[in-house]
Amino acid sequence: MPNVPPRRIEILAFPNVQLLDVAGPLQVFASANDLAARGRGGAPYELSVVAKDAMVTASAGLQMAAQPLPRGGTVDTLIAAGGWGVNEACRDGELISWFSQRAENARRIASVCSGAFLLATAGLLDGKRAVTHWQRCGEFAQRFPKVRLDPDPIFVNDGNVWTSAGITAGIDLALALVEMDLGREAALAVARQLVVFLKRPGGQAQFSAALSLQEGGERFDRLHAWIMENLRGDLSVPSLAEQANMSARSFSRHYQQKTGRSPARAIDQIRVEAARRMLEEGSSVASAAFRCGFGSQETMRRSFLRLLGASPQDYRQRFY
């Protein structure tokens, strides 16, 4: 077979960049090269961290050597890292201009975490669906109304543009890119080498249902713990209201106000999350549906498709 030239990957760094936003994706591609070398194949990737300055200090205090911003040639994948330093980077007209021009020569562009701010400032996300770190979604939506922000997924792909959520989601995004380039088996091999034993799909939420429900305060924390221990029990509104020592009408109103969702929607999310963990750990679809109180596999399938964008069987196959 003819030799295939390596795909050039450039990761943009800047002062106060989030270290893992650079190192996480970088190591995924480097591990793909390592595994290819073990199989006596050519490296599929040519890797480069680029920046305006030769040395970049991450927000963690670690200094990284970087190559100068390339001014010519083509690039396969151009990635903007994130971190609090992205605020200053977005005010750097020269850097934004370089990134915008460089993106024209890239097969695909991507961002990790708040690196989406840099892509949006360069106008590369207008009209596109995107995601960023959940803590900055409100700010992002106000600053960039032309972007179709989706605050929930771990990563989003819209055309040749990929964006990912907070920090470690950059690893998930990079694994998805490796899978696109080299196939599922190669991506799983990289995940195993990195001991990232859960190669998470992009539709998975940034953080758990239980954690997101805590955003509403402590009032219903005890109730949520009881729900998670009684997924096969009676979780009707009257039963939940009784557990919360409230009338059914008052419970539904206050629950919606505190959590931002109806009791039925919250229970569906909690059940899907519990079933997802069971599938990741090797349970069958039938067992997960029964133990999580779905009533039937078809009910669980509809909930998975609605919340995760994948059927239980397809979701399970991502790990086995």
ChimeraX attribute file (.defattr): number of C-alpha atoms within 10 A of each C-alpha:
attribute: neighborCount
match mode: 1-to-1
recipient: residues
	/A:1	3
	/A:2	4
	/A:3	7
	/A:4	9
	/A:5	11
	/A:6	14
	/A:7	17
	/A:8	16
	/A:9	21
	/A:10	24
	/A:11	23
	/A:12	25
	/A:13	33
	/A:14	26
	/A:15	21
	/A:16	22
	/A:17	26
	/A:18	26
	/A:19	21
	/A:20	23
	/A:21	28
	/A:22	25
	/A:23	16
	/A:24	20
	/A:25	25
	/A:26	20
	/A:27	18
	/A:28	24
	/A:29	23
	/A:30	18
	/A:31	20
	/A:32	22
	/A:33	21
	/A:34	19
	/A:35	18
	/A:36	16
	/A:37	13
	/A:38	9
	/A:39	9
	/A:40	9
	/A:41	12
	/A:42	16
	/A:43	19
	/A:44	22
	/A:45	20
	/A:46	16
	/A:47	18
	/A:48	16
	/A:49	19
	/A:50	22
	/A:51	22
	/A:52	17
	/A:53	15
	/A:54	12
	/A:55	17
	/A:56	20
	/A:57	18
	/A:58	21
	/A:59	16
	/A:60	11
	/A:61	12
	/A:62	10
	/A:63	14
	/A:64	18
	/A:65	14
	/A:66	19
	/A:67	17
	/A:68	14
	/A:69	18
	/A:70	15
	/A:71	9
	/A:72	8
	/A:73	8
	/A:74	15
	/A:75	20
	/A:76	17
	/A:77	22
	/A:78	23
	/A:79	30
	/A:80	27
	/A:81	30
	/A:82	33
	/A:83	25
	/A:84	15
	/A:85	19
	/A:86	23
	/A:87	15
	/A:88	12
	/A:89	22
	/A:90	18
	/A:91	12
	/A:92	11
	/A:93	12
	/A:94	12
	/A:95	19
	/A:96	19
	/A:97	13
	/A:98	14
	/A:99	22
	/A:100	17
	/A:101	13
	/A:102	19
	/A:103	22
	/A:104	13
	/A:105	16
	/A:106	18
	/A:107	14
	/A:108	18
	/A:109	25
	/A:110	26
	/A:111	29
	/A:112	35
	/A:113	28
	/A:114	32
	/A:115	32
	/A:116	28
	/A:117	26
	/A:118	25
	/A:119	24
	/A:120	21
	/A:121	19
	/A:122	20
	/A:123	15
	/A:124	18
	/A:125	23
	/A:126	16
	/A:127	13
	/A:128	17
	/A:129	18
	/A:130	25
	/A:131	30
	/A:132	31
	/A:133	25
	/A:134	20
	/A:135	12
	/A:136	15
	/A:137	18
	/A:138	12
	/A:139	11
	/A:140	21
	/A:141	15
	/A:142	10
	/A:143	13
	/A:144	16
	/A:145	12
	/A:146	15
	/A:147	20
	/A:148	15
	/A:149	20
	/A:150	16
	/A:151	21
	/A:152	20
	/A:153	23
	/A:154	29
	/A:155	32
	/A:156	24
	/A:157	17
	/A:158	12
	/A:159	10
	/A:160	11
	/A:161	21
	/A:162	25
	/A:163	29
	/A:164	30
	/A:165	32
	/A:166	24
	/A:167	24
	/A:168	17
	/A:169	26
	/A:170	30
	/A:171	27
	/A:172	25
	/A:173	29
	/A:174	24
	/A:175	26
	/A:176	23
	/A:177	20
	/A:178	22
	/A:179	16
	/A:180	12
	/A:181	13
	/A:182	13
	/A:183	12
	/A:184	15
	/A:185	11
	/A:186	18
	/A:187	24
	/A:188	22
	/A:189	16
	/A:190	26
	/A:191	20
	/A:192	13
	/A:193	15
	/A:194	13
	/A:195	10
	/A:196	15
	/A:197	14
	/A:198	14
	/A:199	20
	/A:200	21
	/A:201	20
	/A:202	21
	/A:203	16
	/A:204	18
	/A:205	19
	/A:206	21
	/A:207	13
	/A:208	13
	/A:209	18
	/A:210	16
	/A:211	10
	/A:212	14
	/A:213	20
	/A:214	15
	/A:215	12
	/A:216	16
	/A:217	10
	/A:218	11
	/A:219	14
	/A:220	18
	/A:221	16
	/A:222	11
	/A:223	15
	/A:224	18
	/A:225	11
	/A:226	13
	/A:227	19
	/A:228	16
	/A:229	11
	/A:230	14
	/A:231	19
	/A:232	16
	/A:233	11
	/A:234	12
	/A:235	17
	/A:236	13
	/A:237	17
	/A:238	16
	/A:239	13
	/A:240	21
	/A:241	19
	/A:242	13
	/A:243	15
	/A:244	15
	/A:245	10
	/A:246	14
	/A:247	13
	/A:248	16
	/A:249	11
	/A:250	10
	/A:251	19
	/A:252	19
	/A:253	12
	/A:254	15
	/A:255	18
	/A:256	14
	/A:257	12
	/A:258	17
	/A:259	18
	/A:260	15
	/A:261	14
	/A:262	17
	/A:263	19
	/A:264	13
	/A:265	12
	/A:266	20
	/A:267	19
	/A:268	21
	/A:269	20
	/A:270	21
	/A:271	25
	/A:272	25
	/A:273	22
	/A:274	19
	/A:275	26
	/A:276	21
	/A:277	13
	/A:278	19
	/A:279	23
	/A:280	19
	/A:281	13
	/A:282	13
	/A:283	15
	/A:284	15
	/A:285	20
	/A:286	14
	/A:287	13
	/A:288	24
	/A:289	26
	/A:290	16
	/A:291	16
	/A:292	24
	/A:293	20
	/A:294	20
	/A:295	12
	/A:296	12
	/A:297	16
	/A:298	14
	/A:299	12
	/A:300	25
	/A:301	18
	/A:302	15
	/A:303	21
	/A:304	24
	/A:305	14
	/A:306	11
	/A:307	17
	/A:308	21
	/A:309	16
	/A:310	18
	/A:311	19
	/A:312	26
	/A:313	14
	/A:314	11
	/A:315	20
	/A:316	20
	/A:317	12
	/A:318	15
	/A:319	15
	/A:320	10
